[in-house]
Amino acid sequence: MQLYHHPFSLDSQKVRLALEEKGIDYTSFHVNPITGKNMESSFFRMNPHAKLPVFKNGSHIIFDTIEIIQYIDRIAVVSSGAVNADHLTNSSREVIEWMHKIQDWDPKYFTLHHVPEKYCDSVSKFLRRVIIARMAESPDLASAYHRKLKEAYETEGKLKNPDVVKRGKDHLVRLLDEVETKLNETLYLVGEEFTMADITLIPVLERLVLLGLKDEYISSRPNIAEYWSIVQQRPSYRKVIGGHFNGWRKYKTLLKTWCSVSIRSALRRY
């Protein structure tokens, strides 16, 4: 099994948490979307949407994050020796509902809104040039690259629209308020046991911490704050997220990417 992902990718974090929690071995391939690695023709041919993560098991390729997590869950059930068909639907209806509810929040514009404008502009310009360069190298993929170029311009336009940003924030607030209410009744999101619903939620909370918004969105909600302290102790969290974003590691991860973009832009190597 192969996973194409990157530590910055929120959905990649969800899938990696699932793999670690279920103890499933896989081959890891880092694809950094900020440096345009997801636009290379080899990856683009596998996934024309150029989004992460991508999970591959033999000839079976999955792009949808929830589908990947449920696939991993089924693999774990089968590996445990449970062959009864009833056991293959390991996730309860409530778990699946929470997974979809959390996944419905799009972090894209919310995240970009909280990144300094000069960095957003530099990366956006860099990625547009990467797409154009890859298009020239692989003319047979020109139409797909054109779509990604159009998306890049649309993203810039939407980011300047305060209504788009506000909708993202309002959606997040509603979600967290619902989570806060739920955690008043249970230790984890769906009962007293850690489930795939928690795996979907953890990276959302980590994104808020990374953006320096912990006090506003997490600490202000006591049930979520307590939950956050508990889930950070899990080995899966420490390996998937803590190893990249705790303390000085956060700056190392971000600086490495920013240096790559800056150097390649200066040398015009796209």
Residue pairs with C-beta under 8 A, 6 or more apart in sequence:
1 24
1 25
1 26
1 27
1 55
1 56
1 57
2 26
2 27
2 29
2 55
2 56
2 57
3 12
3 15
3 16
3 19
3 26
3 27
3 28
3 29
3 53
3 54
3 55
3 56
4 29
4 31
4 43
4 46
4 47
4 52
4 53
4 54
4 55
4 56
5 12
5 15
5 16
5 28
5 29
5 30
5 31
5 52
5 53
5 54
6 12
6 30
6 31
6 32
6 33
6 52
7 13
7 30
7 241
7 244
7 245
7 253
8 32
8 33
8 34
8 253
8 257
9 33
9 52
9 53
10 107
10 203
10 204
10 207
11 51
11 52
11 53
11 65
11 203
12 52
12 53
13 202
13 203
13 206
13 240
13 241
14 65
14 69
14 199
14 200
14 202
14 203
15 53
15 55
15 65
15 68
15 69
15 72
16 53
16 240
17 199
17 202
17 203
17 236
17 237
17 240
17 241
18 68
18 69
18 72
18 73
18 196
18 199
19 26
19 72
20 235
20 236
20 239
20 240
21 194
21 199
21 234
21 236
22 72
22 73
22 75
22 76
23 76
24 72
24 75
24 76
24 79
30 37
31 37
31 38
31 43
31 52
32 38
32 257
32 260
33 50
33 52
34 123
34 127
34 257
34 261
35 257
35 260
35 261
35 264
36 126
36 127
36 130
36 131
36 134
36 270
37 43
38 44
38 47
38 50
38 51
38 52
39 50
39 127
39 130
39 131
39 134
39 145
39 148
40 134
41 134
41 137
41 138
41 141
43 50
43 54
44 50
44 134
44 138
44 141
44 144
44 145
45 141
46 54
46 56
46 61
47 54
47 61
47 63
48 141
48 144
49 63
50 148
51 63
53 65
53 68
54 61
54 62
54 63
55 61
55 62
55 68
55 71
55 72
56 62
57 71
62 68
62 71
65 103
66 96
66 99
66 100
66 103
66 200
69 99
69 196
69 199
69 200
70 91
70 96
70 196
73 90
73 91
73 196
74 88
74 90
76 90
77 87
77 88
77 90
78 88
82 88
91 99
91 195
91 196
92 190
92 195
94 190
94 197
95 190
95 195
95 196
95 197
98 189
98 190
98 197
98 200
98 201
99 196
99 197
99 200
101 175
101 178
102 175
102 197
102 200
102 201
102 204
103 200
104 171
105 168
105 171
105 172
105 175
105 204
106 168
106 171
107 168
107 204
107 207
108 155
108 168
109 155
109 158
109 159
109 164
109 165
109 168
110 165
110 168
110 169
110 172
111 207
111 211
112 120
112 155
112 159
113 159
113 165
113 168
114 211
114 212
114 213
115 211
119 258
120 159
122 261
122 262
122 265
123 261
124 152
124 155
124 156
125 265
126 261
126 264
126 265
126 270
127 152
128 149
128 152
128 153
129 270
130 270
131 145
131 148
131 149
131 152
132 145
132 149
132 270
133 270
134 141
134 145
135 141
135 142
135 145
135 146
135 149
138 145
158 164
159 165
172 217
173 217
175 204
176 217
176 221
176 224
177 221
179 189
179 201
179 221
179 223
179 224
180 221
180 222
180 223
180 224
182 189
183 189
183 223
183 224
183 226
183 227
184 223
186 192
187 227
187 230
188 194
188 195
188 197
188 198
188 227
189 195
189 197
189 198
189 201
190 197
190 198
194 231
194 234
198 231
202 231
202 237
202 241
203 241
205 218
205 224
205 228
205 231
206 241
206 245
208 214
208 216
208 217
208 218
209 218
209 245
210 245
210 250
218 224
218 225
218 228
219 225
231 237
232 238
232 242
242 249
243 249
244 250
244 253
245 253
264 270
